């Protein structure tokens, strides 16, 4: 249990270290820099993984039309892929609602391609 807690603290510290190193002195700056890291780097990867899992489930469902057990496994992957995609879209919506409600700013943390 201590090893898990130490890894969790180390990971959290590594995520928040750029906030403190860049002199983010206010709570608002720390929250926004943490959400920026999550929104710009972690969310696109999670969206891609969830979409790949969903597509894997669709392909498994279609390709195993004769095997009922494989079709059920494909159905389960499709459902969990949709749940994961919904959870990530809900996260982005909640971040925008809370940032505009509590900090009076409009935070756009939608996954975007780098254009510059």
Steps between C-alpha positions, in 0.01 A plus 500: 500500500785739577654440158171586330463816710858605429452450126177699513666787687795496261271507197288781643813695589639457150174627351484801729872583494479715186232708670725577794815539291334763282409700811130427487435662832123516505262210537333599173828474308580161652156364409513635146853374435405154627185497287707624207740208534211255522304662218785548256704185551301230678151541354595459131681176582204374703258597223710308249516193725126505567421541131738216410334279764156586360610424143658174617165404651313588179743299288485207741119513495482505120776248425374237743144476375491122544643479853257625763761526778727719288203718405422553868864596563477747212176641641665549837794684339262723307307591816812574704649700213188716489507539879866610489435749220199640687702533822771699323252731330325548836837585660563768239153642551533505878838672480351771279198543730708520817765727352238743375299474821773525761777689321291704253707389200423289199744212489511316171660167578367322196753270334648676199767432246812713525472749213815702554 
